[in-house]
Amino acid sequence: MSIKKKILFWFLLPSILIATVTAAFSYYHTQKTVNQNIFNQLKIAANELQERLHAYLEGKRVRNVDFSSDGFIRDCTEEINEKESRREYYTTILNTHLITNKKSLHPNILEVFILDFNGKVIASTVESRIGEDVSGEEYFLEAEPLSAFAGGPHYDTYLNSIVIDFSTALLSKVKREPIGIIVNRITIEQRSDKNQAGISIHQDSERNYSQLIAVNKARIMDFSSDGFIRDCTEEINKREDRVRYYTTALNTHLAVNKRPLPPDILEVFIVDFNGKVISSTEIGQIGQDISDEVYFSKVMKRGSCISDLHYSPEFKQYTFEVARLLLSKKEQNPIGILVNRYNGNSLRKITRSGISQEFGQGKRLEGLGETGEVYIVNRDKLMITESRFIENAIFNQVVDTEGVRAAFDNGVGMIGIYSDYRGIPILGVSRYIEEMDWVVLAEKDVSEAFAPIAYLRNVTIIIGSIGIMVIITIAIFISTGITKPIQKLVKGTRRIAKGDLALKIATNSKDEIGSLATSFNDMTTQLEESKRQLQDYAHNLEEKVEDKIGEIKGAKEYTDNLIETAQDAIISIYEDGIINVWNESAEKVFGYSKSDIIGQPVSTIISEKYRKQHQEGLKRFLKTRKPVIIGKTIEISGLTKEGTEIPIEMSLSCQKIKNKRYTFTAIIRDITEKKKVEAERKRMLDELRYRNKEMEQIVYVASHDLRSPLVNIQGFSKELQQSFEKVRPILKDNGVSSAVKKRLDPILEEDIPEALKYILTSTTKIDSLLSGILRLSRMGRAGLTIKRLDMNKLMSDVVGTLEYKIKEVGATLHVDELPSCSGDETQINQVFSNLLDNALKYLNPNRPGIIRISGTRHLVYCVKDNGIGIAAEHQDKIFEIFHRLKPDDSTGEGLGLTIVRRILDRHGGKIWVESKPGKGSKFFVSLPG
């Protein structure tokens, strides 16, 4: 195939494929995006309607709960149930209360707030009012219990409206004492006229001003009877610690439940447990039996209920009821049922919230085009909201579509394409409303939804076809321009390939083809030069190869010499275990000559007990390539030529050679002498331990046995002294001559007492020394309980023990933060107790004593003092047994520092001292971590 055809083929085919695939991909991706966007739009519409419906129903339920908490309603219902004689009276006032205050409060209430008796706002529907002082206002000064105050109309700059204020005093429930003041502020609807002078005159839009005053006076009195308002106000006055809590609760109650009540309440009525209406905002309904209503039976079972939408003959419209049990205040027992009846047309506000134009000509739902709609279907599959396509659809139009059936079946809903109640294919989204057993649907006609996709498909086909034609034309033109100079180039290269290096290819092209022709011309010139250079290089290469071979031989001789002269045995094997390297040191260790052992398996020099381990280890490494002992030094037994096992120390390495094979090299050292030295050292240590134990036993026995005669000497010396005290007056008073007395006086008064004194002093000292020796010997036998020590806590215990002595000598002690270490808690406590005791004992009496205890992260602790210090010649002796720095001026046996060093020796620690006479001393203690 020619280049021209190839260019056409390889250029056109990918171009057409790319254009087709791109167009198809764009079309299907756009179709998917449009579908997804339409479905998302319907999902959003359905979800919004579902959320609005949930919020709407929840609002009705909350309003019903609020009505049931009304103290006046509860109290009246309780009285009707309990007092037959007063039933008519309480029924009448309850009817009036429901009609006036619960059915529909006028939306002109701007603000409701509560005052304390200082004129301060403690709760309000307008949060910024809280804390405001209104003690000078007329509604505060004129408020009285059991009567309502109504002020005159005035302009409020804060509310920007003409208002009237109504107030009355709040009374506690039990004692009926004033506990606060409640105020309602209402606005007057105005209309603006102009007189002849052009001045605006505001006039009351109410038909009867006095009726407005009367209604709102009744309303303020009703608000004051609200049990929640009364209880919260009473708690605010009583409990300082809960003011914020009750203030917040009261604000919410006023804003949510007292200022705006829904205008769509048709009727509020109360039913007893027989299903009889005992009070109602519609007087004609009193006495009606509703026991067969579904919502009545559901409330009796569940405590609350929202009924389905239904047609009410009394009100000649669609309604639904929200019902709840009324509970007594104290025992919280059921006393009746409170029912709110709502206008069903309020659902229309939910489904019509997105309509920009009314149904009829030009009707349009925002975001859903010309055919989109949202509606609600009940359990009977009847439409309970308006249709944009069918008149009088409510409770007349059956909607038994796939979307409705799926929602009722799975309790969730579906998204998909199906036929709607008109039989027209639509894109639909359905959502199940569990609490009402309803289905919410958002739908749009398929024809309208997919209209943009059809248009896109046609445009894509037209643009793709035009694009392919343009690509074919361009490809033909380009291929012709490229192939013509290439044909000339091909003819020239064929002549050059035959050996005509003198040929020069001529071309007028200034593009890449011209550059290629010039390159061919340069190449022929360079080929002639290269041919000459190759001949010269071939000659020089032979000489270089001979030199390189000589260098390799020299390096091999150096390596062989290095191996042969090494002090350690060097042995190398292949991965099959055959020995290939054996130096002179190996001959000395194992007794085999190089000619005897090369080519033999390495198991020849491995003792029997290690051969199996060697074979398994070699197989495991060749299989897994994971070393176990390679790169490590180990001790094993080797086998000499005479069959003698010798201890050896071996370091093993591995080298990879060609064809993915391995060679292993071992450096071996005979450690027979080393083992002998270690055995001798162990024997001497065992003997030394035995001797030490024997010496400790001798010291213990000697100390114990010497104490027996010493005790006798001490005892009989004291008896001799007592007997002498008795003999001395006898000798003086029995007529002894003056000459004899003169001779006896020095003996009786000086010689004998002095001798007895020295005997007692010496025996006491010997006893003290024997006790010290015995204590020192016992220390070597005591077991150690090594654990992690908190040195800060241990030092606190040591200082606490010596606190009295520290205060006695007037010393200042500083203890830094100390690192933790390991040791026996009791013995390490003794170490620092002895060191701190010595520091206190040898302080300089001519200056205040200062002692500091510190430690480093290397576990070196320091006890530093500014005492008398230690001369250099005594610094090594102070750790010896019975050595004392000042024997005449200090007490003790001279064992303190000896015991310290003995304890530290047993712990593997150290102690040393740095000191200057007159400057003080530093005792350093090193302990293991």
Summary of the structure (lengths in Angstrom):
residues: 929
radius of gyration: 57.6
end to end distance: 85.4
largest distance: 168.5
contacts: 2688
relative contact order: 0.05
helix: 51%
strand: 23%
